[in-house]
Structures are given as C-alpha cells and as structure tokens.
Amino acid sequence: IEYNEAKSGGAICITSWPSGFFIRNNLISNNTASSRGGAIHFYNSVGENQTGSSPTRMTNTMYGNNSLDSENVSPYIINNTFCNNTGNNWGGAIVNSFEATKIILINNIFHSNIANLGPDLYTQYGASSYYLNYNCIDTSLIYGTWSGTNFVTGDPLFAGTGVHPFALSPNSPCIDAGWPSDWAHTPIYDIRGFPRVL
C-alpha cells in the first residue's frame, strides 16, 4: 500500500473493526498524512479522512471474524513492513487514537518513518497502548504507552534495489529473528519467493 495521501491515516484510516481484525503481510510505504498517522490511524470518530488519493498498489490482507482476542477486541498488525511514511504532526507509521485500546504488533519492520512525535508509533490517550513482540523497531521512536519483548534493533538492511527494494539483504538482523508461529500465519516464502525461515 504505497504513495497515498490523506489528512489522517495516509494509507488506512480505521474507525471500527470486528473481533479478531488483522492487517497482515503488507508493504506499507511512502504514504503521507498532513496531520497524523502517515500509514495507519485508528481513529474514534467518523468523517475526518474524507480527502486523499486512492492506493496505487494493494497487496494486503485485512479481515475480521477470526477471533483470537474476543475479550479485548484488539486489532492485530502482523508481518508488515512500514517504511518512509510521514505523519506531519504525530505518528509517522501508526497512531492509536482509540481510548483504552491495545493494538498488538507482531513480526513487523519499522524504518525511516517521519513525524514530529512518535515517528514509528504514537499513542494519543493514556489508556491506549501497543503490545509489541518480535518487531524490528527503535523503541525511542515510540511516543506513549507500550510494552513488549524480543526486539530487533538497528537498520533492517533492505536490499534497496531491483524489483523488491524492501527485501532483506543476506546480512539483515531481521532474518530468522521473527516469530515463526503458525498462529502468526508467517508466509513460507518472502516477497522474492525465497524460503522465509532458514
């Protein structure tokens, strides 16, 4: 999901979701929000995101009704790459503006996202939060409440050229560093068709 623009949630603005909602297996890059949430804004009011461009490429999976967290109704963001997204005010990649909502992130890569506050993740309300597990992220680029473990830090070392510039180079710290659980539905092959878990 690339090269989109909007006031809030440059690529995706979500105002509600069903139990067990997933955003999974996407490249989300080069999106811009003039306000907040360069890539995604979980927003608790309808009508803010009425202007913007249509996606130029969509290879995403977003669906619900596969309940894994029916008590908390937390959305899951799994196996995505967030790169070069810009939120001009808050949250270059993701903004959580839902009161008392925990967004669960597993096996994602965050790199080169830009915002004044929380270039990778921004939490707007104190009771809202993120739970992170097996993500490549610089935790100093998170603004607000979060918890988590098993971080990969540093440059993910993308290949940078060719048909798949966001593919990982052979010496990337992200290779074999994610959670290969069947629950996370980690694809067997990467975007180039190579085995994902070596």
N, C-alpha and C positions, 0 to 999 in steps of 0.2 A: 504494500500500500504506500505509494510514493507520490511526491510532488503535489500535495493538496494544500489548500489554504482555507482558513475559516477564522472567525473571531475567537472561538473556544473549541478545542479539540480539532486540531488541524486536519487529522485523518479521520478520527472517530469521536463523536460526542454521544455518550450513553446516559440516558435519563432514567432507565429502569432495566431490570433483567430478571429472567426466570431463575429458579433454583438450579444450581449447577452450571451456571453460564461460563463458557470458555472463550478466550481469544487465544488461538493456538497455531503454531507453525507459520509465522509470517515474517517477512522483512518489512519493517515499518520505518521508512527513511525519507529525509528531505521534505518533511511536512512542516507547515508554519501556522501558528495561531497568533493573531495580532494581540490577544490578551493572555490566555493561559492554556496549557495542555497542548504542546506542539504536536504530539502524536495522538494522545487519548485524554479525554476529560470525562470523568464520571461526575455527572452534574445533576443536582437535585431540583432542577426547575426546567420546564419546557420552554422553548422559544428563543433561547439566546443564540443558537447556532444556525441561523437561517440563511447566511450567505457564505459562499465558498465555491470551490471548484469540485468537479467530480473526480474520483480516483482515476489515475492513468493506468494503474495495474493492480489487480486484486488477486492474490493467491492465498487468501486467508480462510480460516475456519472459525466461524463464530456461531455457537449454537447453545441451546439450553436443554432443560428437561433430562439431563443425565446427572441426577442429584448425587453429589458426593459430600455436600455440606448443607444439608437441608435445615439444620438448626440455625446457622448463622447466615445462610444465603450469601456467601461470599463469592464474588466473581474470581475466576482463575485466569491468570495470564501465563501461558506455558510455551516454551520452545520458540521464542520470538527474538528477533534482533531489532533493537531500537538505535538508530544511528542518524546523526545530522538533523535532528528535529529541533525546532525552535519555538519556544513559548516566550513571547516578548516580555511578559511580566513574570509568571510563575510556571514551573514545571515544563522543562524542555521536552521531556518524553511523556510523563503521565501526571495528571492532577486528580486527587481524590477529594471531591467536594461533598461527598455524602456523609452526613453526621452518623457516627457510630458504625461505620462500615469498614471492615478489614478486607483489603484486596490482597490476594495470595499470588505471589510471583515465583515461578519455578523454572529453571533452565533457560533464562533469558540473558542476552548480552546487551549492555547499555554502553554506548561510546559516542563521544563528540556531540552530545545534545547540549543545547544552549538555553539559558534563562537567567534572569536576574536573581531569582531564588529557586533553589532546587532544580538544577539543570537536568537531573535524571528523574527524580520523584519529588512531588510536593504534596503535603497533606494540609488541607485548608482548615480543618476543625480538629480540636484536641482529642475528641473521642474517635476520630477516624484514624486508620493506620494501614500499614503494609506489613505483610509477613513475607520474607524472602528466604529462599532455600536454593542453593546451587545456582547462583546468578553471577555473571561477570559484571561487577559494578563497583564504582568508587563510592563507598558509603559517605564520604564527605560531601557528595553531590546530592544527598537526600535532605530535604527540609521537612521537619515534622516528626511524627511518631512512627517508629518501625521496630521490628525485631527480626531475627533470622540468624542463620548459620551457613557454613560451607560456601564462603565467598571465593571467587577468583578475582584477583585484583590486577591492575595493570592493563596495558594495551592488549586487546584480543588478537592483534596481528592478523588483520584481514589480508587476503591476497592482493587486493587493491586494483587489479586489472582484469581484463578479459570479460567474458560473458557474466561471470559471477564475482564481482569485486568484493562482496561481503563474505565470500567463502573464507574459511580459516586457512592460514598458511601452515605448513607442516610443523613448525615450532611454536604454534599458538598455545598459550597456557590453558585455553578452553577445551582443547582436545582431550577427551576421556575425563573431563572434570565435571560433567553434569550428572544428574540423577537419572540413570537409565531404567527406571522402574516402568513396568508395564502400565501402572496407573497413570503415569505422565504421558503415555502414548508417544514416547520418543520415536521419531521415524527411524527406520532401519538404515536408510541412506541419507546423506546430506544433499544439499541443493545441486551438487555436481554429479550425484549418482554413486559416490564412494561410500563404503560402509561407515556408519556414524560411530559405532563403538568398536574400537580396535583392540 
